[in-house]
């Protein structure tokens, strides 16, 4: 068994012990990726909120920290296109979404998740079921929870989407001089996250404190355990 698989099993066990949540293999890989326990994976991070995607597009990650993107002074549209910020809207197929009564929800068979992204599907506190393709999953940890994020596997450049998960992908390009209206279809260049509002030219990097919360102590201990195992020779 590979080290990453063993580490994923450790993570799943610790999640059960500390949160009473059972992670799938896909979720375990996603959580380890989010917290830097694994290198590049075949898992694509997506978010349900355009403002979150815009924040990542407008803030650049350098040496493990985020800072505002500085737009270069360019003389033509081609150069601006290269320097621009990009957000992609991806239409994902969900098989079904069904609100349930509490007593019905308790009788669900294993493998069906309850309350997936419940604040985003309008369930208004009522138990609900999302039935997605097998390669699509929410990622149970504070990072993706606050980022309204989820993971999608098997849709990268050289993959074939055998699950038929992706219906369409649309690119939205923003540059303040050459493409000022490029984000009009996704709410414009302003950002509203956690009740805080910023224009594209304002420093919104402080939102990283919300988007990347400090993990609980039990997770720190688990991360150290996993790192020791991954780097053990």
C-alpha positions in Angstrom: 0.0 0.0 0.0 1.4 3.5 -0.9 2.4 5.9 1.8 -0.2 8.4 0.6 -2.9 5.7 1.0 -1.8 4.9 4.5 -1.7 8.6 5.4 -5.2 9.0 4.0 -6.4 6.2 6.2 -4.8 7.8 9.3 -6.5 11.1 8.4 -9.9 9.4 8.0 -9.5 7.7 11.4 -8.6 11.0 13.1 -11.6 12.7 11.5 -14.0 10.0 12.8 -12.4 10.3 16.3 -12.5 14.1 16.5 -15.4 15.2 14.3 -17.6 12.1 13.9 -17.3 12.6 10.1 -16.4 9.8 7.7 -14.2 10.9 4.8 -14.2 9.2 1.4 -10.8 8.5 -0.2 -11.4 11.5 -2.5 -12.1 13.8 0.5 -9.0 12.6 2.3 -6.8 13.4 -0.7 -8.4 16.8 -0.9 -7.9 17.6 2.8 -4.2 16.6 2.6 -3.7 18.7 -0.5 -5.3 21.7 1.1 -3.1 21.5 4.1 0.1 20.9 2.1 0.6 17.3 3.2 0.7 16.1 -0.4 2.3 17.6 -3.5 0.4 18.1 -6.7 -2.5 15.7 -7.1 -5.1 14.8 -9.8 -7.8 16.7 -7.7 -9.1 20.0 -9.1 -10.3 22.5 -6.5 -13.5 24.4 -7.3 -15.8 26.7 -5.4 -19.5 27.5 -5.4 -19.0 31.2 -4.9 -17.7 33.5 -7.6 -16.3 36.0 -5.1 -14.0 33.3 -3.7 -12.7 32.6 -7.2 -12.2 36.3 -7.8 -10.2 36.7 -4.6 -7.8 33.9 -5.6 -7.5 35.5 -9.1 -6.7 39.0 -7.6 -4.3 37.7 -5.0 -1.0 36.1 -5.9 0.6 33.3 -3.8 4.3 33.9 -3.4 6.5 31.9 -1.0 3.4 30.5 0.8 1.7 33.9 1.3 -0.9 35.9 -0.6 -0.5 39.5 -1.7 -2.5 41.7 -4.1 -1.9 41.2 -7.8 -0.1 44.1 -9.5 -1.3 44.7 -13.0 1.6 45.4 -15.4 1.6 48.5 -17.6 0.9 47.0 -21.0 0.6 48.6 -24.5 -1.7 46.3 -26.3 -4.6 43.8 -25.9 -2.4 40.7 -26.4 -0.1 41.6 -23.5 -3.1 42.5 -21.3 -4.7 39.1 -22.0 -1.6 37.4 -20.7 -1.4 39.7 -17.6 -5.2 39.5 -16.9 -7.0 37.7 -14.0 -9.0 34.7 -15.0 -12.0 33.0 -13.4 -13.6 29.8 -14.9 -17.2 28.9 -14.4 -17.7 25.2 -14.6 -21.1 23.6 -15.0 -21.1 20.4 -12.9 -23.8 17.7 -13.3 -25.6 16.7 -10.1 -27.7 13.6 -10.4 -30.3 14.9 -7.9 -31.0 17.1 -4.9 -33.9 16.2 -2.6 -34.9 17.7 0.8 -35.9 15.1 3.4 -37.7 14.9 6.7 -35.4 14.2 9.6 -36.7 10.7 10.3 -36.2 9.8 6.6 -32.7 11.2 6.6 -31.7 9.0 9.5 -32.5 5.9 7.4 -30.2 6.8 4.5 -27.8 4.0 3.4 -24.1 4.5 3.6 -22.5 6.3 0.7 -25.1 9.0 0.5 -24.1 12.3 2.0 -26.4 14.6 3.9 -26.2 18.4 4.0 -23.6 18.8 1.3 -23.1 22.6 1.0 -26.5 23.0 2.6 -26.1 26.8 2.9 -25.7 27.0 -0.9 -28.6 24.8 -2.1 -31.3 26.6 -0.1 -32.3 23.8 2.2 -33.0 26.3 5.0 -31.8 24.0 7.7 -33.8 21.0 6.4 -31.9 17.8 5.9 -31.1 17.2 2.3 -29.3 14.8 -0.1 -27.0 15.6 -3.0 -26.3 12.8 -5.4 -23.2 13.7 -7.5 -21.1 11.7 -9.9 -18.5 9.5 -8.1 -15.5 11.8 -8.9 -17.1 14.9 -7.2 -17.0 15.5 -3.5 -17.1 18.2 -0.8 -13.9 18.3 1.3 -14.6 18.1 5.0 -12.2 20.6 6.7 -12.4 24.3 7.5 -10.3 25.4 4.5 -12.8 24.2 1.8 -15.8 24.9 4.1 -15.0 28.6 4.3 -14.0 28.7 0.7 -17.2 26.9 -0.4 -14.9 24.5 -2.1 -15.2 21.0 -3.4 -13.0 18.6 -5.3 -13.3 17.1 -8.8 -11.1 14.3 -10.1 -10.4 13.1 -13.6 -11.0 16.2 -15.6 -7.5 17.6 -16.1 -5.8 18.3 -19.4 -5.0 14.7 -20.4 -7.9 13.0 -18.7 -11.2 11.7 -20.0 -14.3 12.7 -18.0 -15.7 9.2 -17.8 -18.3 10.3 -15.2 -19.7 13.0 -17.5 -19.4 15.5 -14.6 -18.5 18.6 -16.5 -21.1 20.1 -18.8 -19.3 23.3 -19.8 -16.4 25.6 -18.9 -16.4 29.3 -19.6 -13.4 31.6 -19.2 -13.9 35.1 -17.7 -10.9 37.5 -18.3 -10.5 40.7 -16.3 -7.9 43.5 -16.8 -8.7 47.0 -15.4 -7.6 48.8 -18.7 -8.2 46.4 -21.5 -10.9 44.1 -20.2 -12.8 46.1 -17.5 -16.1 44.3 -18.2 -14.6 40.8 -18.3 -16.2 39.8 -15.0 -19.6 41.4 -15.6 -21.3 38.0 -16.0 -20.0 36.9 -12.6 -20.9 40.0 -10.6 -18.1 42.4 -11.7 -14.6 42.9 -10.2 -15.8 43.7 -6.6 -15.5 41.1 -3.9 -17.9 40.4 -1.0 -16.6 37.7 1.4 -17.7 37.1 5.0 -19.5 40.5 5.0 -16.4 42.4 3.9 -16.4 44.2 0.6 -13.5 45.2 -1.6 -13.0 46.7 -5.1 -10.4 45.1 -7.3 -7.9 47.8 -6.7 -8.1 47.5 -2.9 -5.9 45.2 -0.8 -8.1 42.3 0.1 -5.3 40.0 1.1 -6.4 40.3 4.8 -9.3 37.9 3.9 -6.7 35.1 3.9 -7.2 35.0 7.7 -10.8 34.0 7.0 -10.1 31.7 4.0 -7.2 29.9 5.7 -8.2 29.4 9.3 -5.9 27.9 11.9 -6.6 24.2 12.1 -7.6 22.6 15.4 -4.9 21.1 17.7 -5.9 17.6 16.9 -5.3 18.2 13.2 -1.9 19.7 13.9 -0.9 16.5 15.7 -2.3 14.4 12.8 -0.4 16.5 10.2 2.8 15.9 12.1 2.1 12.2 12.2 1.4 12.1 8.4 4.5 14.2 7.6 6.7 11.9 9.5 5.3 8.9 7.7 5.5 10.5 4.2 9.2 11.5 4.7 10.3 8.4 6.5 12.9 6.5 4.5 
